[in-house]
Amino acid sequence: TRFAALVHDLGKATSPMKNWPSHHGHEERGVPIIEALCSRLRIPQEYRTLATRVSRYHLNIHRLSELRADTIVTLLEQADAFRRPELFDKMLIACQADAEGCGRKVQY
C-alpha cells in the first residue's frame, strides 16, 4: 500500500511543461512507468498490481461522490472490487493518503 501511494503519480513526470500545473491524463501515462520500474527493480507482482490500479483509478475514487451510480459500478468492476475486495481496500487506503497529503480530509 505504501509503495502504491509512493508511485501512483509518476505519470505526472510526462506532463508537457506548457500544461503545468495541470497533469491531465497522468493516471494512464503512469501505468507503463510503474510497470517498467517494477520490472527493473523486481518488485513483487502484488505490489505492481496495486500500484497500477491506484494510478489508473485514484482520480475517479477522489470524485466518487460526483459520479453517477452506473459509473460507480463500472469503476468498481474495472478495479476488481467485487472479486478482490482486500485489494480494493488497499486502493482506498492509498487514495485516502493521497487526498490527505493534499490537505483534503476524506474518509473512504
C-alpha positions in Angstrom: 0.0 0.0 0.0 2.9 2.4 0.8 4.6 1.5 -2.5 1.4 2.2 -4.4 0.9 5.6 -2.6 4.5 6.4 -3.4 4.4 5.7 -7.1 0.8 6.4 -8.2 1.6 9.9 -9.6 4.7 9.0 -11.6 2.8 9.8 -14.8 2.9 13.5 -13.8 6.6 13.5 -14.9 5.4 13.0 -18.5 3.1 16.0 -18.5 4.1 18.7 -21.0 5.7 21.7 -19.3 3.4 24.0 -21.1 0.4 22.4 -19.4 1.7 22.7 -15.9 0.4 22.8 -13.2 -2.2 20.6 -14.9 -1.3 16.9 -15.4 -4.3 15.7 -17.5 -4.1 12.0 -18.2 -1.3 11.2 -15.9 -3.3 8.3 -14.4 -2.9 6.2 -17.6 0.5 7.5 -18.5 1.8 6.4 -15.1 0.9 2.7 -15.6 3.7 1.8 -18.1 6.2 3.8 -16.0 5.2 1.9 -12.9 5.3 -1.4 -14.7 8.8 -0.6 -16.0 10.0 0.4 -12.6 8.6 -2.8 -11.1 10.3 -5.0 -13.7 13.6 -3.2 -13.3 13.6 -3.5 -9.5 11.9 -6.9 -9.4 9.0 -5.6 -7.4 6.5 -8.4 -6.4 3.5 -8.8 -8.6 1.1 -8.0 -5.8 2.8 -4.6 -5.4 2.7 -3.9 -9.1 -1.0 -4.8 -9.4 -1.9 -2.5 -6.5 0.3 0.4 -7.7 -1.0 0.3 -11.3 -4.6 0.2 -10.2 -4.1 3.1 -7.8 -2.5 5.1 -10.6 -5.3 4.3 -13.0 -8.3 4.9 -10.7 -7.3 7.3 -8.0 -8.8 10.4 -9.5 -12.1 8.7 -10.1 -12.1 7.4 -6.5 -11.5 11.0 -5.3 -14.5 12.1 -7.4 -16.8 9.2 -6.3 -19.4 11.5 -4.8 -19.8 13.3 -8.2 -20.2 10.1 -10.3 -23.5 8.5 -11.4 -24.4 5.2 -9.9 -23.7 3.3 -13.2 -20.3 4.9 -13.4 -19.5 3.9 -9.9 -20.5 0.3 -10.6 -18.3 0.3 -13.7 -15.4 1.7 -11.7 -15.8 -1.0 -9.1 -15.9 -3.7 -11.8 -12.8 -2.3 -13.5 -10.9 -2.0 -10.2 -11.9 -5.7 -9.5 -13.5 -4.6 -6.2 -16.1 -7.4 -6.2 -13.6 -10.2 -6.8 -10.8 -8.8 -4.8 -12.2 -6.6 -2.0 -9.0 -6.8 0.0 -7.1 -5.3 -2.9 -9.7 -2.6 -3.2 -9.5 -1.8 0.5 -5.7 -1.2 0.0 -6.5 1.0 -3.0 -8.8 3.1 -0.8 -6.1 3.5 1.8 -3.6 4.7 -0.8 -6.2 7.1 -2.2 -7.1 8.5 1.2 -3.3 9.1 1.9 -3.1 10.9 -1.5 -6.1 13.1 -0.6 -5.0 13.9 2.9 -1.4 14.6 1.7 -3.0 17.4 -0.4 -4.8 18.7 2.7 -8.3 17.3 1.9 -9.9 15.5 4.8 -11.7 12.4 3.5 -13.0 9.1 4.7 -13.3 6.4 2.0 
